[in-house]
Amino acid sequence: MVDFDLEVSTLEVSGSPSCPDHTHYVGDRNKTAKMLKIILNFIKVNYPGDFREFRRIKVYGVQIYDHDFYIYSMCMPFAGVYYFKLEKKFSYSTIPALLFKELPKFASNLWTMRDMIISSTKSVMSYITNPISESSDDAKIDKVKTSPKKKKNN
């Protein structure tokens, strides 16, 4: 999306695999959801178009935590409704003896992840390049600032 200076996916590495921190993982998952929401809002606000096309857009965020890849998606199926979903989870081998045995499966998972992101790019391009129709339904855009805040322990 270089031509339009748009981001359509995110990547978050949640700490070192040698010292897992579930709280860090959850915080980064929430950060991924927030960033995907920002991406959808940016597209909708800066490129007004047919909401029927916009609702087909699904943006992806990849999170790596403790030898696992998590692929999340977010879309807006209805005006003002954001849908955040874990699409796929896969691991990579940490045992050198099994590396070559598991490499084809890992490469296949990376290829699937690539296809998801390409699909996202195509749906964004379709939305941006199609003219606005008369029956276009304006989507309600939530401000990211209204997302739930972390509670601080006093």
C-alpha positions as CSV (number, residue, x, y, z in Angstrom):
1,M,0.0,0.0,0.0
2,V,3.0,2.2,-0.6
3,D,1.1,4.2,-3.3
4,F,-1.5,5.4,-0.8
5,D,0.9,5.5,2.3
6,L,-1.4,3.1,4.2
7,E,-0.7,0.4,6.7
8,V,-2.9,-2.7,6.5
9,S,-1.3,-5.0,9.0
10,T,0.8,-4.9,12.2
11,L,3.5,-7.0,13.8
12,E,4.1,-7.2,17.6
13,V,6.8,-9.2,19.2
14,S,5.8,-9.8,22.9
15,G,9.0,-10.2,24.8
16,S,11.7,-12.9,24.8
17,P,10.7,-16.6,24.6
18,S,13.2,-17.3,27.4
19,C,11.1,-15.4,30.0
20,P,7.3,-15.6,29.1
21,D,5.1,-12.9,30.6
22,H,1.4,-13.5,30.1
23,T,0.5,-10.0,31.2
24,H,2.8,-8.6,28.5
25,Y,1.2,-10.9,26.0
26,V,-2.3,-9.7,26.9
27,G,-1.3,-6.1,26.8
28,D,0.3,-6.5,23.4
29,R,-2.8,-8.3,22.1
30,N,-4.9,-5.4,23.2
31,K,-2.4,-3.0,21.5
32,T,-2.8,-5.0,18.3
33,A,-6.6,-4.7,18.5
34,K,-6.3,-1.0,19.1
35,M,-3.9,-0.5,16.1
36,L,-6.1,-2.6,13.8
37,K,-9.1,-0.4,14.9
38,I,-7.0,2.7,14.1
39,I,-6.2,1.4,10.6
40,L,-9.8,0.7,9.9
41,N,-10.9,4.1,11.1
42,F,-8.1,5.8,9.1
43,I,-9.2,4.1,5.9
44,K,-12.9,5.0,6.5
45,V,-12.3,8.6,7.4
46,N,-9.7,9.4,4.7
47,Y,-11.1,7.4,1.9
48,P,-14.9,7.7,2.0
49,G,-16.6,5.1,-0.1
50,D,-19.3,2.5,-0.3
51,F,-19.8,0.9,3.1
52,R,-20.7,-2.4,1.3
53,E,-17.2,-2.5,0.0
54,F,-15.7,-1.3,3.3
55,R,-17.3,-4.1,5.4
56,R,-15.4,-6.6,3.2
57,I,-12.1,-5.2,4.5
58,K,-10.3,-7.3,7.0
59,V,-7.0,-6.1,8.4
60,Y,-4.5,-8.4,10.1
61,G,-2.1,-8.2,13.1
62,V,0.6,-10.7,13.8
63,Q,1.8,-11.3,17.4
64,I,4.8,-13.5,18.3
65,Y,4.9,-14.8,21.8
66,D,6.7,-17.7,23.4
67,H,7.5,-19.5,20.1
68,D,4.0,-19.0,18.8
69,F,2.6,-16.9,16.0
70,Y,-0.9,-15.5,16.5
71,I,-2.7,-14.0,13.5
72,Y,-5.6,-11.7,14.5
73,S,-8.0,-10.0,12.2
74,M,-10.4,-7.0,12.6
75,C,-13.2,-5.9,10.4
76,M,-16.4,-3.8,10.7
77,P,-19.3,-6.0,9.6
78,F,-21.9,-3.4,10.6
79,A,-21.6,0.4,11.2
80,G,-19.8,1.0,14.4
81,V,-19.3,-2.7,15.2
82,Y,-15.7,-3.9,15.3
83,Y,-15.0,-7.7,15.2
84,F,-11.6,-8.8,16.5
85,K,-10.8,-12.5,16.0
86,L,-7.9,-14.9,16.4
87,E,-7.6,-16.3,12.8
88,K,-4.7,-18.7,13.2
89,K,-2.1,-19.8,15.7
90,F,1.0,-21.8,14.9
91,S,4.3,-22.6,16.5
92,Y,7.9,-22.8,15.3
93,S,10.3,-25.5,16.4
94,T,12.8,-24.8,19.1
95,I,14.4,-28.2,18.9
96,P,17.2,-28.2,16.2
97,A,16.8,-31.9,15.4
98,L,13.1,-31.3,14.4
99,L,13.7,-28.1,12.5
100,F,14.0,-29.6,9.1
101,K,11.1,-31.9,9.7
102,E,8.8,-29.1,10.7
103,L,10.1,-26.5,8.2
104,P,7.6,-27.3,5.4
105,K,4.6,-26.9,7.8
106,F,6.1,-23.6,9.2
107,A,6.7,-22.3,5.7
108,S,3.1,-23.2,4.7
109,N,1.8,-21.3,7.7
110,L,3.9,-18.2,6.7
111,W,2.5,-18.5,3.2
112,T,-1.0,-18.6,4.5
113,M,-0.3,-15.5,6.6
114,R,1.1,-13.8,3.5
115,D,-2.1,-14.7,1.5
116,M,-4.2,-13.2,4.3
117,I,-2.3,-9.9,4.1
118,I,-2.5,-9.8,0.3
119,S,-6.2,-10.4,0.5
120,S,-6.5,-7.5,2.9
121,T,-4.5,-5.3,0.6
122,K,-6.8,-6.2,-2.4
123,S,-10.0,-5.5,-0.4
124,V,-8.6,-2.1,0.7
125,M,-7.6,-1.2,-2.9
126,S,-11.0,-2.3,-4.1
127,Y,-12.7,0.0,-1.6
128,I,-10.4,3.0,-2.3
129,T,-10.6,2.8,-6.0
130,N,-14.4,2.2,-6.4
131,P,-16.5,5.3,-6.7
132,I,-19.1,6.1,-3.9
133,S,-22.5,4.8,-4.7
134,E,-25.7,6.7,-4.0
135,S,-26.9,4.0,-1.5
136,S,-23.7,4.2,0.5
137,D,-24.3,3.8,4.2
138,D,-22.0,6.0,6.3
139,A,-20.4,3.9,9.0
140,K,-20.2,5.1,12.6
141,I,-16.6,5.5,13.5
142,D,-15.6,4.9,17.1
143,K,-12.8,7.0,18.5
144,V,-10.0,4.9,19.7
145,K,-9.7,7.1,22.7
146,T,-13.0,5.6,24.0
147,S,-11.5,2.1,24.2
148,P,-11.4,0.7,27.7
149,K,-8.4,1.8,29.8
150,K,-6.3,-0.3,32.0
151,K,-7.2,-0.1,35.7
152,K,-4.4,1.1,37.8
153,N,-3.8,-0.6,41.2
154,N,-3.3,1.9,44.0
